[in-house]
Amino acid sequence: MRHIAWLALLAAILTVAPTSAAFSQPGAWYPSRWGADDQRGAANRITPAKVLEARDLITRGAVYQLGRTYEAGMPLFGTRHFSLRIPQTYGPMGANRTMYHDEIVSAEIGQVGTQFDGLGHIGVGDLFYNGHDRADFSRGDGLTKLGIENVGALTTRGVLVDVAAFKGVAMLGDGYEITRADLTGALERQRTEIHAGDVVLVHTGWGSLWLADNARFGGSAPGVGLDAARYLVEREVVLVGSDTWATEVVPNPDPELQFPVHQLLIPRNGIYIFENLATEELARDRVYEFAFFFAPLKLKGATGSPGNPLAIR
């Protein structure tokens, strides 16, 4: 019996150790700090005080649209697709000859273009945010837990971290790993701080390739590395976004890891990810603090949401 117990212990260590080593986040990551039934994750950090903090940042009335246009020919990951069709023109109706159009959109709508990753999008093996087992909530017609409809509206203080400017370049290079020192150095250069409950957007310059060189845009890309992501976890942010297709560095410097920053942020800490954002105007105008507004579409059971988040200064 003692031999069997040791074998069981060894199997448990071998199962847990790779994950712990990869993320350097010891201890259990579920149930979450917001309770075993929580489905909102870090969105719980947005309090009325954070909304008022965001309000106080609006001093000029300048509005920046951070979403890109959804259109044929935009970069798409893997086999994802997007198409829009006008099925027909309807009418005329009545003596006033009213005519109208509809459209049919076919896409992995929450995971193309400017995309907001929900808590049901990424897991560690079969376990997702709050320890939910994929077998228990993943259905062909939608997720029964962790669907994007649970997130709610996000209104809080936003921070742009212009890593490209900190490094003295217009665009970071292919596969450049953004480090903790890059984030803190850029923040010091900007004289900006990250507060708990903030949205943090990272500008790399990679968005200049959007529709200009889709092949390069969708290949290896600069992005947040694991240690930089740990720093953002420590700062207790709500969301991490960028102008790249993955937000994290691709490929990861460790060839054995695939999208570990996604795993660290989403399932392990309930922090959302926003990809393919248009951050170039914020960087151009050196807008490093702003009021951030985004309400995910209430697509029941969806893994993510399209949208056009706003930064207002």
Secondary structure, DSSP 4 states (H G I P E B T S, - for coil): -HHHHHHHHHHHHHHHHHHHHHH---S---S-TT-TT--SGGGGG--HHHHHHHHTT-SS--EEE-PPP--TTS---TT--EEEE---EEEEETTTTEEEE--EEEE-GGGSSSEEE-TTS--BTTEEGGGEEHHHHEETTEESSS-GGGS--EEEEEEEEEHHHHTT-SSPPTT-EE-HHHHHHHHHHHT----TT-EEEEE-SGGGGTTTSHHHHTSSB-EE-HHHHHHHHHTT-SEEEESSSSSB-BS-SSTT-SSHHHHHHHHHH--EEEES---HHHHHTT--EEEEEE-----TT-SEEE---EEE-
